[in-house]
Amino acid sequence: MTESPLLRMTRTTPTCLWNDSADPRELAQAIGWGAVGATCNPVIALSALKADLPVWQARIREFAAAHPTATEDEIGWQMVKDLSVEAARLLEPTYDEQHGVNGRLSIQTDPRLYRDTAALVEQAVQFSGLAPNMIVKIPVTTEGAAAFEEATYRGVSINATVSFTLPQALAVGEAVERGLRRREAEGLDVSTMGPVCTIMVGRLDDWLRVVAERDGITVDPGHLEWAGVAVFKKAYEIYVARGYRTRLLSAAFRNHMHWSEFIGGNVVISPPFGWQERLNRSGIEPTPRLEDPVAPAIVDSLYDNFGEFRKAYDEDGLTPGEFTDFGATRRTLRQFLAANSDLEALVRDVTLPNPG
């Protein structure tokens, strides 16, 4: 039987595969393709619950009956935590074998906390304790960026999310290093921590398409497929040069380059399950390409025509105070907040079904 491209990548390169879903059934299959981790967010969690709806409806009824004063929100988040803990169990053997660097399940902090640094830290600590191999997502908003150092210092392995730009990735890398150094200065162990910084490459591409339509900008449409790739490659070069102990993670797949262009480095690729199936059927050889530069003509086209790309590509393109207002950040936060509302609605349909 022919070896799948994803399995060959994980076997022959330092690049790791994580499953962009906490659905235990999908994760079990992805582990067979070499996956050593998984990520989740409010949209993904809601999709996973809906994919096995009869089971989760029964569990919602059971929890609601045992906790008669629990709100719809509390019930919904308990289901997300239960889903995450179950998925984490599938990864525990890898977690033990790889001493905490991999074998982790990402659970995301409540998106409604994006403006509250202290609340993000406290919830990150709480979620980290749900299972030994949890990694906790914190958004790289203005206030979220301020949470990474303290959460790391308190022993939380973090996964930075709602992150699209080089300035955000560098802020995360620096903050995690400060947190790790504080732990080391106090003799606290950091050897089993596995921080990652997500760059949602496809969502940056999406945002530039919106800007092109909004502002009437005309460029080669193929160039827009490379924006996230260019930012990720530049971030990786700087991460290596500065010796950050955080790994970069590619997420929000829109084309195969969000996998194929990042192979070869000590990074994480996190495709949704459907994309993993497509990549395994693609016949694309998993050749190391991460250090191959994006064509200068493409970068110049994006840089000259899009101020939003310059914000994403330049080290000083955004200040931390501007992280929340970046277009891709606002769009993604709104989607995550809507998913949180949809989760409450799902619970409501079980606990208080429509009589009509």
C-alpha positions, 0 to 999 in steps of 0.5 A: 500500500502506498504511503500517504504524503502526510505520513511520509512528511511526518516520517522524513521531515521535522515538520509535525502534523496536527489535526484541526479538529477535536472530533475523536473519530477524525483525530483517530484517523489523523493519528494514523497519518502521523498526527501528533496533536490537535487544535480546536476553536469555537467554530470547530467545537460546534461542528464536532458537536453537531457531527455527533448530535444525538450523542451530545444531545443526550449528554446535554440533557444529562448534564442539565438534569444534574445541574438544574441552575446551569445556564445555557452558556455553562452547559455548552462550555462543559460540552466543549471541555468534555469533547476536548478531554476525550480527544486529549486521551487519544494523544496521551501516548504521543504526549508521553513518548515526546515528553510534552512537546507534542501529543497535545490537544488545543482548547480555546479560551472563551472568545468573549474574554478577548479584552480581559488579560487577567481573565484570559490568564485565569481561564488558561490556567484552569483549562490547562488543568483539564488534562495533562496534555492540554495546550491552551489557545489565547487570542493575539488581541491587544489584551491577549498579547499581554497574557502570554508571558504570565500564562507561560510563567504559570506553567501553561503551554500556550497556542497563540491564535487569532494571529495573522501577522509578523508583528503578532507572531514576534510579540508572542515569541518574545512574551513566551521567552520572558515567561520561560525565563522567569520559570527557569530563574525560579528553578521551575521545569520548562522541558515538557512545555510545548508552546506554539504560535499559530499564523492563520495564513488563509484568513490573511489571504481572505482579508486581502481579497476583501480589501481588494474588492472594497478598494478596487485593487487589481493584482494578479489573483494568484498573488493573493494566494501567497500572502499568508505564505510570505508572512509565515516564511518570514516569521520562521526565518526570524524565529530561527535567528532569534532562537525562540522556543515557540514553534510556528503553526500553519492554520486556516487552509485555503490551498495546498501551499498552506501545507506544501510550502511549509514542509521541512522546518520544525513547525506544525501543519494543522489542516482540517480533516477534509484537507488531510484527505485531499492532500493524501489524494493529491500526489504532491511530494512532501518536499522541504520548501519552507526555506525557499523564498516567495518570488520577489515579484509576488511579494513586491506586488502585494507590498506595493498594492496593499497597506494591509499586507505591509502591516502583516509583513513588516516587523513594525507593521502593527503595534500591540495596541493595533492588534485587535483592530486589524481587519482579519482579527475583527473578522475572526473574532466576530466569527468565533463570537457568533459560534459561541452564540450558536453553541448556546442556541444548540443547548437551548434547542435541547433544554427548551425545545421550540414547541411550534 
